[in-house]
């Protein structure tokens, strides 16, 4: 029959079915939160079509679909390219024009294909679209697959014909060797040349010069072949290959006549949205909530709130640096509880709490990690109880509670056995300080902060101090030695604007740098109101929050701000105060809620400080525990070691001379 006598038919495409593995959505949730964020321009993905005979062809996507270079040599099937278009809101997912989107993606696919010199991989002819909306708070993923196909492509074909006997066996052997080799070629569409055997499309079809395609070839010797695992009786005409193994290989031949000058731009009507099992064209829902453990859901929820900061507000925020910061909290009272909760809110996952007290009946109302039952029957140990509560809040975190009493000046040691116990405690405290990155001083007496301050300075640890008055608070960071991570190529002094002066980080003072006497027993001969921490209840929340935020700012700076600029008297320079990623990084913050004032101040290191002066640190380096025990027992004067006694004597001598 001549081509003119053959009636026109509309080419119809067998719809593909989709299958999404759960790990696909798990992987995309990570990508959406950490990489794509608000970007909804589309992400390339890859699907696989297995060579399984059946009523429908199934395209699968999994976590490996986001890796374009992934190669599974054991795969008996083909990898097809697609695009994931995720909308940022449910409304935009619902309201987008699905038909327009389908045509737009088809045109874009054709445009991208024609930009290549040739079809490098014939599986690229199978293209798909995955439209979605990811509700990352509930782990529900609304999605709809589409496989764009034209609905108005006309063609002519003759009836099915037997394959000529002279090529049937040779063709069968060639196809079996080509199609079922390992790794399997990613070419479900290919050609058979009666003389040259199996040929890829790229060997005959070039996009740069279409008129030169097949020039000089005898078209009677060339057959277009494709693999069809569906087994559909009304398949498109050409050499059709079925069978999931070489032993099941079946071939059939038809002749097709397509319009010569049809392009994608001529085709305006497109279809391809996948229907559900009931034949309705509706999106589908994948919910991962039931397949995830409560612990995983909690950990992801914590990370989600933090990572959303990076979408718009602070794109360069280094959350991983905060998470891996190891924090040691000395004190599990009101300050310790609040600091611990704020650290966990920032995602810090390694916290150690040290305290020697027990929960009393007055504690739960002010100290947020304790309950009434913790205070009865003599009370539970604060440190371990606080650690248990934090572990309940975030099971994925590493929380440790240590029952330990910090040795203090003015609190002498008694018998020899107690001295050995003190040495053991000192070793534990040194180990704790050296194992952590940031040390929080949150104890309820001044003398209990001396030893951690001195050890923090000796081991060059970042120490953050929070202290309370009745209606006031102090939050400060202690100075540290120059950090090796600081870029020394930058001339720090040249960055200091007019109206400011610089204090290097190593010159910043500690909690004791303003003292001219050594700390002593602050509980001796004190009435009840002087022994207890009497403060307006909300003050601790303010101080705790500032202490944690100060640490986070330091971590974003590289965990050691190399210098601090302090304002001069020039008020015009106040608006030019340099800051870090999250704002200024002060040395100390003093607040008073009676006057509703906050002062940001800086104190330089005092050469005669009883905690961080070179003479004290050198004395500790020489005598270690012996020095500390002597100070505790009063046999060695901190004031003499630090040089305060000599300074005071010279002052008195000077006054007497006058």
C-alpha positions in Angstrom: 0.0 0.0 0.0 1.4 3.5 -0.9 2.0 5.9 1.9 -0.7 8.3 0.6 -3.3 5.5 0.9 -2.5 4.8 4.5 -4.9 6.6 6.9 -3.7 9.0 9.5 -3.7 8.0 13.1 -2.9 10.0 16.3 0.1 8.6 18.1 -0.8 7.6 21.6 1.7 6.9 24.4 1.4 4.3 27.0 1.4 6.1 30.4 4.2 5.3 32.8 3.5 4.6 36.5 5.6 6.0 39.3 7.0 4.6 42.5 8.7 6.8 45.1 11.0 5.1 47.7 10.8 6.7 51.1 14.5 7.5 51.1 13.9 9.9 48.1 11.9 12.2 50.4 14.3 11.8 53.2 17.1 12.9 51.0 15.1 15.8 49.4 14.2 17.1 52.9 17.9 17.5 53.6 18.5 19.2 50.2 15.6 21.5 50.6 16.6 22.6 54.1 20.4 22.9 53.6 20.9 23.7 49.9 17.8 24.8 47.9 16.0 26.7 50.7 13.8 29.2 48.9 15.1 28.3 45.5 12.1 26.8 43.5 13.7 26.9 40.0 13.9 23.1 39.9 16.4 20.4 40.7 17.5 17.7 38.1 16.8 14.2 39.2 17.1 10.7 37.7 14.6 7.9 37.6 15.0 4.2 36.7 12.8 2.0 34.5 13.4 -1.7 35.2 13.2 -4.3 32.4 10.3 -6.2 33.8 7.5 -7.4 31.6 4.1 -6.3 32.8 1.0 -4.3 32.0 2.6 -1.0 32.9 6.1 0.5 32.9 7.2 1.7 36.3 9.6 4.6 36.8 11.2 4.6 40.3 13.0 7.4 42.2 15.1 6.9 45.3 17.8 8.8 47.3 20.3 8.1 44.5 18.0 10.0 42.0 19.7 13.2 43.1 23.1 11.9 42.0 23.5 12.3 38.2 26.7 10.4 38.2 25.4 7.4 40.2 26.0 4.1 38.3 24.5 0.8 39.4 26.1 -1.9 37.3 23.5 -4.4 38.6 20.6 -2.4 37.3 18.6 -4.2 34.6 16.9 -1.1 33.2 17.4 2.5 32.1 18.0 5.8 33.9 15.9 8.6 32.7 16.3 12.4 33.4 13.7 14.5 35.0 13.2 17.6 37.0 11.8 18.1 40.5 9.8 21.3 40.8 9.0 21.9 44.5 6.8 24.8 45.4 7.4 26.8 48.6 3.7 27.0 49.6 0.7 24.7 49.2 -1.2 27.5 47.5 1.3 27.9 44.7 1.4 24.1 44.3 -2.4 24.0 43.9 -2.8 27.1 41.8 -0.1 26.6 39.2 -1.3 26.1 35.6 -0.6 22.4 35.1 -1.1 22.4 31.3 1.1 25.4 30.8 3.7 23.9 33.1 3.7 20.6 31.1 4.1 22.4 27.8 6.8 24.7 29.2 8.8 21.7 30.5 8.4 19.9 27.2 9.8 22.8 25.2 12.6 23.2 27.7 13.5 19.6 27.4 13.5 19.7 23.6 15.6 22.9 23.7 18.2 21.3 26.1 18.3 18.2 24.0 18.9 20.1 20.8 21.8 22.1 22.4 23.8 18.8 22.4 25.6 17.8 19.2 23.7 14.5 19.3 21.7 12.3 21.6 24.4 11.0 23.8 22.1 8.6 25.6 18.8 7.5 24.1 17.2 7.2 27.6 17.3 11.0 27.6 14.3 10.8 25.2 12.2 9.6 28.2 11.7 12.7 30.3 9.6 13.3 33.4 8.4 16.0 35.7 7.8 15.7 39.5 5.7 18.6 40.9 5.7 18.7 44.7 5.2 20.6 47.9 7.2 19.5 51.0 5.7 20.2 54.4 8.9 19.7 56.4 7.2 20.3 59.7 4.9 17.3 59.4 7.0 15.3 56.9 4.1 15.2 54.4 5.0 15.4 50.7 2.4 16.3 48.1 3.5 15.3 44.6 2.3 14.7 41.1 4.3 12.9 38.3 4.0 13.9 34.7 5.5 12.4 31.5 5.1 15.0 28.8 3.8 13.7 25.5 2.2 15.4 22.5 -1.5 14.7 21.9 -1.7 15.8 18.3 1.1 13.9 16.6 -0.3 12.1 13.5 1.4 9.2 11.8 0.8 6.4 9.3 1.8 2.8 9.5 1.4 -0.5 7.7 0.3 -3.7 9.3 2.7 -5.7 11.4 5.1 -7.6 9.3 7.4 -10.6 10.0 11.1 -9.8 10.3 12.9 -10.9 7.1 14.3 -14.4 7.7 17.7 -13.4 6.4 18.2 -10.9 9.3 16.0 -12.4 12.0 18.6 -14.7 13.7 21.5 -12.2 13.3 19.3 -9.4 14.7 18.2 -11.5 17.6 21.8 -12.4 18.6 23.0 -8.8 18.2 20.2 -7.4 20.3 20.6 -10.0 23.0 24.4 -9.2 23.2 23.8 -5.5 23.3 20.8 -5.2 25.5 21.5 -7.7 28.2 25.2 -7.0 28.8 26.5 -5.8 32.2 26.6 -3.0 32.9 23.6 -2.5 30.7 23.8 0.3 28.2 21.5 3.2 29.0 20.0 3.1 25.5 16.5 1.7 25.2 16.3 3.2 21.7 18.9 2.1 19.2 19.4 1.1 15.5 20.2 -2.1 13.7 22.3 -2.0 10.5 22.0 -5.2 8.5 25.7 -4.9 7.7 27.3 -3.1 10.7 25.0 -4.5 13.5 23.8 -2.5 16.5 24.3 1.3 16.3 23.6 4.0 18.8 21.5 7.0 17.8 24.4 9.3 18.3 26.3 7.5 15.4 23.6 8.5 12.9 21.7 11.5 14.2 23.5 14.9 14.6 21.6 18.0 15.7 24.0 20.6 14.2 23.3 19.5 10.6 20.1 17.7 10.4 20.0 17.5 6.6 23.3 15.5 6.7 21.8 12.7 8.8 21.7 9.3 7.0 23.3 10.9 3.9 24.6 8.2 1.7 22.9 5.4 3.7 20.6 2.8 2.2 17.6 3.2 4.5 16.5 -0.4 3.7 19.5 -1.6 5.8 18.6 0.4 8.9 16.0 -0.5 11.5 14.9 1.7 14.4 14.6 -0.5 17.6 13.3 0.2 21.0 12.8 -1.9 24.2 9.2 -2.1 25.4 8.7 -4.0 28.7 5.0 -3.3 28.8 3.9 -6.1 26.4 1.2 -3.7 25.0 -0.6 -5.2 21.9 -1.0 -1.8 20.2 2.6 -0.7 20.4 4.1 1.8 18.0 5.5 0.4 14.8 9.2 -0.5 14.4 11.3 -3.3 15.7 10.0 -3.8 19.1 12.0 -5.7 21.7 10.2 -7.4 24.7 11.4 -9.8 27.4 13.2 -9.2 30.6 16.0 -11.7 29.8 17.7 -12.8 26.6 15.9 -16.1 26.7 12.5 -14.3 26.6 13.5 -12.0 23.7 10.7 -11.3 21.2 10.8 -9.2 18.1 8.2 -7.6 15.9 8.4 -5.3 13.0 6.1 -2.5 11.7 6.7 0.4 9.3 5.9 3.9 10.4 5.6 7.2 8.4 6.0 10.4 10.4 5.5 14.0 9.2 8.8 15.3 7.9 8.9 18.8 9.4 7.2 18.5 12.8 8.9 20.3 15.6 8.0 20.7 19.3 7.0 24.3 18.7 4.3 23.1 16.3 2.8 21.0 19.0 0.6 23.0 21.4 -1.3 20.3 23.2 0.5 18.2 25.7 -0.6 15.5 28.2 1.1 13.2 30.6 -0.1 13.9 34.2 -0.3 10.6 36.0 -3.7 9.4 37.2 -4.3 7.6 40.5 -5.6 4.0 40.8 -9.1 5.2 40.3 -8.2 7.0 37.1 -8.5 10.5 38.6 -6.0 13.1 37.8 -5.0 14.3 41.3 -1.8 14.8 43.3 -0.7 12.1 45.8 0.5 12.3 49.3 3.5 10.6 50.9 3.7 10.8 54.7 7.0 9.8 56.4 5.8 10.6 59.9 4.8 7.0 60.8 8.0 5.5 59.4 10.3 7.7 61.5 11.2 7.2 65.1 10.1 9.9 67.6 13.8 10.5 68.3 14.5 11.2 64.6 11.5 13.5 64.3 12.6 15.4 67.4 16.1 15.9 66.1 15.0 17.0 62.7 12.5 19.4 64.2 15.2 21.0 66.3 17.5 21.4 63.3 14.6 22.7 61.2 13.9 25.8 63.3 17.6 26.6 63.3 18.2 26.0 59.6 15.3 28.2 58.7 17.4 31.1 59.9 19.7 30.6 57.0 16.9 30.8 54.4 16.6 34.6 54.6 18.1 36.1 57.7 21.6 34.7 58.1 22.6 32.7 55.1 26.2 32.2 56.2 25.3 31.0 59.8 27.5 28.1 60.7 25.2 25.8 62.7 27.5 22.9 62.6 30.2 24.9 64.5 27.6 25.6 67.2 26.4 22.0 67.3 29.9 20.5 67.8 30.9 23.1 70.5 31.5 21.2 73.8 30.1 23.2 76.7 31.0 22.7 80.4 28.5 24.3 82.8 29.8 24.8 86.3 26.7 25.2 88.4 23.2 23.7 87.9 21.1 26.3 89.7 18.9 28.9 88.1 21.6 30.1 85.8 22.8 26.6 84.9 19.3 25.4 84.0 18.5 28.4 81.8 21.9 28.3 80.1 21.5 24.6 79.4 18.0 25.1 77.8 19.2 27.9 75.6 22.3 25.9 74.5 20.0 23.0 73.5 17.8 25.5 71.6 20.8 26.5 69.6 21.5 22.8 68.8 24.5 22.3 71.0 24.6 18.5 71.4 27.5 18.0 73.9 26.9 19.5 77.4 28.4 18.5 80.8 26.9 19.9 84.0 28.8 20.1 87.2 27.3 20.7 90.7 27.6 19.3 94.2 24.2 20.2 95.5 20.8 18.5 95.8 17.4 19.7 94.7 15.6 21.5 97.5 11.9 22.3 97.7 12.6 26.0 96.8 14.4 25.1 93.6 11.8 23.8 91.1 9.9 27.1 91.0 13.0 29.0 89.8 15.2 26.3 88.3 13.5 25.0 85.2 15.0 21.5 84.9 13.7 20.2 88.3 10.3 19.0 89.5 8.7 18.6 92.9 9.4 14.9 93.1 13.1 15.7 92.6 13.2 17.7 95.9 11.5 15.2 98.2 13.2 12.7 100.4 16.3 14.8 100.8 16.5 15.8 97.1 18.2 14.2 94.1 21.7 15.3 93.0 21.3 18.4 90.8 23.9 17.6 88.2 22.6 14.2 87.2 19.0 15.2 87.5 19.5 18.2 85.2 21.3 15.9 82.8 18.4 13.4 82.8 15.9 16.2 82.1 18.0 17.5 79.2 18.3 14.0 77.8 14.5 13.7 77.9 14.2 16.9 76.0 16.6 15.9 73.3 17.5 12.1 73.3 20.0 12.6 70.5 22.2 15.0 72.6 25.1 13.9 74.7 24.5 15.2 78.2 26.6 14.3 81.3 26.0 15.2 84.9 29.0 15.2 87.3 28.6 15.5 91.1 31.6 17.5 92.1 32.4 20.2 94.6 34.8 22.8 93.3 37.6 23.6 95.8 37.5 27.2 96.9 39.8 29.7 98.6 38.7 30.3 102.2 37.3 26.8 102.5 40.2 24.9 104.0 40.7 21.2 103.7 40.8 19.1 106.9 42.4 15.7 107.3 45.0 14.0 104.9 42.2 11.8 103.4 40.3 14.9 102.5 43.5 16.3 100.8 43.7 13.3 98.6 40.1 13.6 97.7 40.7 17.2 96.8 43.6 16.2 94.6 41.3 13.7 92.8 38.7 16.4 92.4 41.3 18.8 91.0 42.3 16.2 88.4 38.7 15.6 87.4 38.1 19.3 87.0 41.2 19.7 84.9 40.1 16.9 82.7 36.7 18.4 82.3 38.1 21.8 81.4 40.6 20.4 78.9 37.9 18.3 77.2 35.5 21.1 76.5 35.6 24.2 74.3 33.6 26.7 76.4 33.4 26.9 80.2 30.4 28.6 81.8 30.9 30.0 85.3 27.4 29.8 86.8 28.0 29.0 90.5 26.5 30.9 93.4 29.6 32.3 95.1 32.5 34.4 94.0 35.2 32.1 95.4 33.9 29.1 93.6 34.7 30.8 90.3 38.4 31.4 91.1 39.7 28.0 90.3 37.8 27.5 87.0 38.9 31.0 86.0 42.5 30.3 86.7 42.4 26.9 84.9 40.5 28.4 81.9 43.3 31.0 81.5 46.0 28.4 81.9 44.5 26.0 79.3 43.4 28.9 77.1 39.7 28.0 77.1 36.9 30.4 76.3 35.3 31.2 79.7 31.9 32.9 79.9 30.8 34.3 83.2 27.3 35.1 84.3 26.6 36.6 87.8 23.5 38.1 89.4 22.7 40.9 91.8 19.3 41.7 93.2 18.2 43.7 90.1 21.4 43.6 88.1 23.5 41.1 86.2 27.0 40.8 84.6 27.8 38.7 81.6 31.4 38.6 80.3 33.9 36.6 78.4 37.4 36.2 79.6 40.3 37.0 77.4 42.2 34.2 75.6 45.5 34.0 73.9 45.8 34.7 70.2 44.2 31.9 68.2 46.1 30.2 65.5 43.1 30.3 63.3 43.1 34.1 63.1 44.2 35.4 59.8 47.4 37.2 60.7 47.7 38.6 57.1 45.0 41.1 58.0 46.2 44.3 59.6 43.8 44.4 62.5 44.8 47.9 63.5 44.0 49.2 60.1 40.4 48.0 60.5 39.7 50.0 63.6 37.6 53.0 62.5 37.8 56.5 64.0 36.2 56.8 67.4 37.3 53.4 68.6 40.4 51.9 70.1 41.4 48.3 70.1 41.9 45.8 72.9 43.4 42.5 71.7 41.6 39.4 72.9 44.6 38.3 74.9 44.4 41.6 76.8 40.8 41.3 77.9 40.3 40.9 81.6 38.7 38.2 83.6 36.1 38.2 86.4 38.7 39.0 89.0 40.7 41.6 87.1 39.1 44.5 89.0 39.7 43.0 92.4 42.5 44.1 94.7 41.9 41.4 97.3 41.8 37.6 96.9 38.4 35.9 97.1 37.5 34.4 100.5 34.6 32.6 102.3 31.6 34.6 101.4 29.3 32.5 103.5 31.0 33.0 106.8 29.0 35.0 109.4 26.2 35.7 106.9 22.5 35.9 107.6 20.1 33.7 105.6 19.2 36.4 103.1 22.9 36.9 102.5 23.6 33.2 102.1 20.9 32.6 99.5 20.8 34.0 96.0 18.2 36.8 96.4 17.5 38.3 93.1 14.5 39.3 91.1 13.4 36.1 89.4 13.6 37.2 85.7 17.1 38.6 86.0 18.6 35.1 85.6 16.7 34.5 82.4 18.2 37.7 80.9 21.7 36.9 82.0 21.5 33.3 80.8 20.2 34.3 77.4 23.0 36.9 76.9 25.6 34.4 78.0 24.5 31.9 75.4 24.1 34.4 72.7 27.6 35.8 73.4 29.0 32.3 73.0 27.2 31.8 69.7 28.6 35.1 68.4 32.1 34.0 69.4 31.7 30.7 67.6 30.6 32.4 64.4 33.7 34.6 64.7 35.9 31.5 64.9 35.4 30.9 68.6 37.9 33.7 69.5 37.3 37.3 68.7 40.9 38.5 68.2 40.1 42.0 69.4 37.4 44.2 70.7 36.9 47.9 69.8 35.7 50.1 72.5 34.0 53.4 72.0 35.9 56.6 72.8 34.1 59.7 74.0 33.1 60.6 70.4 29.3 59.9 70.4 29.2 60.2 66.6 31.2 56.9 66.3 28.6 54.8 68.1 26.8 53.8 65.0 30.0 52.6 63.4 30.8 50.0 66.0 32.1 47.0 64.2 30.3 43.7 64.7 30.4 40.0 63.8 27.9 37.9 61.9 25.3 38.2 64.7 26.1 41.6 65.9 28.8 43.1 68.2 30.9 40.8 70.3 31.3 42.6 73.6 33.7 41.9 76.5 31.1 42.4 79.2 27.5 43.3 79.5 26.2 44.9 82.6 22.4 45.3 83.0 20.1 46.9 85.6 16.4 46.3 85.4 15.7 48.9 88.0 16.9 51.6 85.6 16.3 49.5 82.5 19.8 50.2 81.3 22.4 48.0 79.7 26.1 48.9 79.5 28.6 47.3 77.1 32.0 47.7 78.6 35.5 46.4 78.4 38.2 45.8 81.0 41.8 45.2 80.2 43.7 42.3 81.8 45.2 43.3 85.2 48.9 42.4 85.6 48.3 41.6 89.3 45.1 39.7 88.8 44.6 36.9 91.4 43.3 34.5 88.7 44.8 35.2 85.3 48.0 37.2 85.9 51.3 35.7 84.5 52.7 35.3 88.0 49.7 33.2 89.2 49.7 31.0 86.0 53.5 30.5 86.3 53.1 29.5 90.0 50.4 26.9 89.0 52.6 25.6 86.2 55.4 25.0 88.6 53.5 23.5 91.6 50.1 22.4 90.1 47.9 20.9 92.8 50.2 21.9 95.7 49.7 25.5 94.8 45.9 25.2 94.7 45.8 23.3 98.0 48.0 25.9 99.7 45.8 28.7 98.5 42.7 26.8 99.7 44.2 26.2 103.1 45.5 29.8 103.4 49.1 28.8 103.7 50.0 30.6 100.5 48.6 34.0 99.8 47.1 34.7 96.4 47.7 38.4 97.0 51.4 37.8 97.5 51.7 35.5 94.4 49.8 38.0 92.2 51.8 41.0 93.5 48.9 42.7 95.1 50.6 42.8 98.5 53.7 44.4 97.2 51.7 46.9 95.3 49.7 47.8 98.4 52.8 48.1 100.5 54.4 50.4 98.0 51.3 52.5 98.0 51.3 52.7 101.8 55.0 53.5 101.9 54.5 56.2 99.4 51.7 57.7 101.5 53.9 57.5 104.7 56.8 59.3 102.9 54.4 62.1 102.1 
